[in-house]
Amino acid sequence: MNSDGKEKKKAEINGKTFPAEEGMRKALIDFLKKSLEKKCFDSVLIPMQVPETNSYAWVLLEDQSLLDQANPLPPVMTVQGGTALSSVAKHGEIHDEIAAVLRPCEIRAAVELAKLNQINLDNIILISMDCPGAVPLSDYMADPEKIGEAFKSTTEKWEINESLRPICCVCNRFSLEAPGPSASPESSSSDLHIGFAGSNGKNIFVIPVSPKGDNLMAKLDLSSEDSLADWESNVAEIRELREKEKEKFEKEWQAKLDGTDNFIAQFDDCINCHNCMRTCPICYCQQCYFDSQLMKLSPEDYLERAKNRGALRFPLDTILFHLGRMSHMALSCISCGACEDACPMSIPVSQIFTMIGNKTQKDFHYVPGKNREEPLPLQDFVENEFHEVETPREDEEMPAGEAEKNV
């Protein structure tokens, strides 16, 4: 509350409105072409449909004409954008300036990887965009044309429908998020945001979020004076709907995972292929313990284990693998859904990990990838964090002074 007793009004977001008569994709591509022409950056990292196929691949390009084949928001996520960016920028500072066009969850993955020293973002301009979600990779491959057309409708109507991946239907971080009232401009996740939620494909809104974004707009001689109040209102409505779905999702999965037996049952069909690990942008270790020689047992070892236990289930140690992965990356899980798309057994890996990640992240008051300057919780010591409170039995009195100490 301010001195007048009135609630302080939230600062209005301003940007530049561009008409999109030929669709959002064309408007964004034209913006990127103009940016390349004006030397705002040297190259663009963006998804592109592979010629003569229905698949998509990440391409780093300098030629403006090649942008005509690019699709900044494909219906599927074949490779997580954070992983693609890491392959370019993980070896330290690069000399050329690259604009990476990514979905919000891919931006958050890039920020988390930067905190883990797996990406150098010094010469990277992160361009995020409103994301309605993505469709399951298996559904798309079964009928690419039908699913592709349905996805175009989704990007215009912004409806929660069964064609999207379950994890996308409950994503409330699909658009621009402010890092916090006291954060510096450099702490934002993206540098430039492209808004189009609720515009029915008629406009795109270019919003500078950081000094890099402001500099890019200045090079293009573009002002950021257009009010985006309508876009903000549309985003707020969509977010409210997604948050309600997320509440239902958490209650449903809390019941499904209640108890050790229920948790283990979710992974009954796991074949230990480790695809979920290999597609996860946060799992970046060159040598995973679960792929090491320590986990490759000899026939004698298997027989000895079977003798000691009475029986031995194959594949071995699937639950240990998933628990190990959870303990490593739950705090940085950005719920991108890449792991679930990659699972050949259709295990709801992403939904399970999102449920666990949400609970863990809430305990640490941490949102992965939201703020570049916020340290990882396990790398930051906070005094008096996580007080342990012992509750005495009903027939036992708490020692004098203990109640005050535990408050």
N, C-alpha and C positions, 0 to 999 in steps of 0.2 A: 504494500500500500504506500502511496506517496503522501506528501505533507497535506494534501487536500482531502485525504481519505478516499481517493479514487484509485482504482486499480490501474497500474501503468499499462498503457496501450502497447501491444506488440508492434515492433517495427515492421512496416510494410515492405514486402519484397518487390523490387523493381527489376526490370530487364528490358529486352527488346523483342517485340512481337513481329513474326514473319508470317505472311500468308502461306498457306499450303494447299493451293488449288489442286495440285497434282499429287497430293498426299504427303504425309509426314516424312516418309523415306526420302522423297525427291527434295523436299525443302531442306532436310538436314544434309543431304549429299551436296546440294548447291552451296550451303554454308561452309562445308568442309573444303570444297573446291576453291571458294573465294579465299579462305584462310591459307590454303597452300599457295595460291597465286600471290598473296600479299606477304608471303614468307613469315607468317605467324608461327609456323613450325616447319620442320623439314620433311616429316613423313607422318603417316597415319597408320595405326594398328587397328584393324577393323575386320569383322567377319565378312566373308564373301562366299557366295554359292559357287561350288566347283562346277566348271562348265560341263554340260551334258550329263549332269547328275543332280540328285536332290540333296546332296550333302553340303555341309558348310565347313570352311576352314578359316583360320586366322591368317591374315595377310598384312605384311608391313610394306606399304607402297608409297612411292613418291610421285608417280604419274597420275595427274588429275583425271585423265580419261578412264583409268582403271576403277575409279570410284563409282562409275556408272554400274558396275557389276557388284558393288558392295551392298550389304544389307545390315545396317547397324542394329536391327532388332529382329533376328531370325526367329522362327517359331520354336526352335530347339536350341539347347546348349550342348553342342558336341564336345567342346573343350572349354573348361572354365576360364574366363578371361583373365583372372588373376594368375593362373598357371601360364597362359600364353605370354603375358607381360613379364612374368618372372624369367622366362627363357631368354628374353631380350635384355633385361636390365639387372640380372642377378650378379653380374661380375663386376659391379662398381659403376661409377659415373660414366655415362655415355656422352659423347661430344655433340652429336646432333640432337635436336629437340624433337620429341615424338609426342603426338597427340594420340592417346588411347581412348577409344570410344567403347564404353563398357556399361553393362547393366549395374544398378546400385549394389547388388550383392557381389558382383565382380570387383567393383571399386572398393568395397569393404575388405574383400580378400586381399587386394593389393596393399591396402593400408596395414592390415595385420602382418603381411609378409615383410613390409618395410620395417615394422617394429621388431621383427625377427631377423633383420639384416639379410633378407632374401631378395629384396628389391631395392634399388637406389632410385628414388623418385625425383632427384634434383632436376633433371632435364626432361621430365615426363609431365605432360599436361593431361590430367585425368578429366575426361568428359563423360558425365553420367547422363542418364535420361530416365524419364518415367517408364516403368516396366509393368505391363499388365500380367506378366508371368511367362511361362513357357509350357509347351505340351510334352508329355512323356516321349522319350526318344523312340521307344518301341511302337507307340501308337503312330508316330510320324512315319516311321519306316514302313509300316503296314500299308499306309495310304497317304503318301506325301502331298498329293494335289488336294485332296479333300481336307486334310488337316491344315494345310497351308492357307486355304481359302477361309476356313473357319477361324484361324488365328487372326487374319486381317480384320474380320468382324469384331473380334475380341479387343483389338487395339483401338477400335473406334468407340465401342459401347462400354468397355470397362466393366463387364459383368463377371461375376464369379460363376463359372460353369464347370461342368464335369470334364470338359476337354482339357483343362489345365491340370498340371501336376498338383497333388494335394497340398504340397508344401507352399506352392505359389498362391493358393487360395487363402492362406492365412498369413501371408507376408504383409506386414504393416510398414515395412521400410522400403517400399517400392519407388519412392520419390526422394526429393531433396530433404535432408534433415539438418537442422542447425546444430552445431557441436555443443552449444551451451551459451548462456548470456555473458559469462566472464571469459570465454575462450577468445584467442586472437584469430585474425583472419586466416593465418597460416595453418590453423588447426583443423580446418574443414576437411572432409573426406575427399571431395572432388574440387576441381578448379573451375569448371564450367558445367552448368546443368541445362539440359534440354527438356522443357516441360511441354506436354501435350495432353495430359489427362483431362478428360471431360470436354475437350475442344471439338469432338466429333470429326477430327481430322481436318479441321479448317485452318488451324494455326499451329505454329510451334513457338515456344517462348525460350529465348536464350538468356540465361541468368548467370552472370559472373559471381563466383562464390569466394574466390581468393584473389590475392594480388596478381597471380598468373592469369586468372580469368579477366581481371580488369585490364591487364596489359594487352591481352589478345583483342579485347573489344576496342581498345584505343588504336591498335594497329589497323583495325578495320574501319576506323572512324565511325563507330557505332555508339550511340548514347544508350544508357540503361535507365531511361526515364519513364518507360511505359509501366503503368500500374498493372500488376498481375493479380489483383484481388479476386477476380473470377476464377482464375486458375487455382489460387490458394484455397478458395472455397470448395472447388471440385475435389482437390486432393484431400482436403479434410473430411469430406463426405465419404470418399472411397476408403480412407484410412479408418474411419469409424466403423464402417461395415467389415473391413478386414479384421479389426481388433475384436469385434464380436465373434467372428468365425474362429479367431485364435483362442478365445476363451473356451469355446466349445471343444476345440481341438485339444487343448491342454487337459480338460476334464476327462475327455475320452481316453487319451493316452495315459493319464494318471491311473485310470482303472485297468487299462490293458497291461501296464507294467508293474502293477502292485504285487509284490512278492517275488521271491527268487524264481519260483517255478514259472510264473507268467513271463518274467523277463527272458529266461532261457528259451522258452517256447517260441519267442519271436524269431530266434535265430536257428530254429530246428532245420531249416532247409539250406543253411549256409554250406557251401562246398569249399570254403577256404581259398577262393581264387584271388582274394585281395584286390579286386577291381575297385572297390570302394576307396581303398587307401590310395591307389594309384591316380584316381581322378580327383581326389580331394586336394584343393589348393594349399591347405594348411599342413598336410602331411608332406613335408619336403625333404625328409632325411634321404641321403643317398643310399644308405644301407639300413634297412629296417631290421630290427631284431627278429621279427617273425619270418623274414626271408633269409636269415643268416644260417650259417652252418650249425649253430647251436640248436636250431629247431629241426634239423634234418637228422633223424634218428636212424640207427642201424637196425636191421631185423632183430638182433638180440635185444636191443633196447625196447622195441615194441613188445616182444614176448615177455620181457621182465615186467614191464608196466602192466600188461594184461594179467600176468600171474598175480601181481600184488593187488590189483583192483578186482580181479575176478572176471572182468570184461573190459574191452577197450573200444570206444566208439571212434569211427572214422568219418570224416577227417578229424584229425587230432586238434584239441585246444582251440576250437573256434570261438568259444566264449572268452577265453583269455585274450585272444586277438582283439575282439571288439571292445572289451574292457580296457585293454592297453591303449587302444586308439582314443577312446573316450577321455581317458585320464590325460592324454597328451594335448588334445585339441578342443575339448569342450568349451573352454573359455573363449576361444577364437572362432568357433563354429559360426558361420554367417548364413547358414540355412539356404545354401544355393541349390541343393537338390542333386548335385553332380553324382554323389555316391549312389543314390537310389536309381538314377538313370543307368548307371553302369552295372548294377547287380543283375546277373543272368537268372537269378532265382526269384526276382521280384520281391525281395525282402524290403520292407519299408524303412530302410536304413536312415534316410534323411529325417523322416518323421520321428524316429526314436531318438536320434542324436539331437534334433532340434528341441525335443521335450527335455532331455537331460541338460543341453546347453542353456536353455532358457532359465532353468532353475539355478544352475551354477552361476550364470552371469548376473542374475538378480541378487544372489548372495554377496557378490563383489561390487554391485552397483556399476556394472561395466557393460557397455554396448560395443561389441567388436567392430572395428573399422569406422566408427562414427567420428572420432577425434584423433587426428594424427599425433597430437602432442601428449595425449593421455597414455601413460605407461601401461604395459601389460600387468595385470594384477599380481602375478607370481614373481614379477621382477621389481616390485615396488613394496617396500616395507612400510606398513601403516601401524603406528603404535596404538595399542588398545583396540585392535580390530578383532572381531569374533570373540567376545567375552563368553566364557563357558559358565553356565549357571547350573548348579547342582540343586535338584529338588529333593528334599528329604522324604523318606517314607512316611506314611500317615502316622505311624507310631513312634516316629523319631523327631526330636526337636533339632532345629538348625542351631549350631553353636552361636553364642553371642558374638555379634559383630559381623558374622558371615553375610547376613541379609544386606547390610549396608555395603559390603565389599562387592557384592554381586549385582548391585543395581547399575 
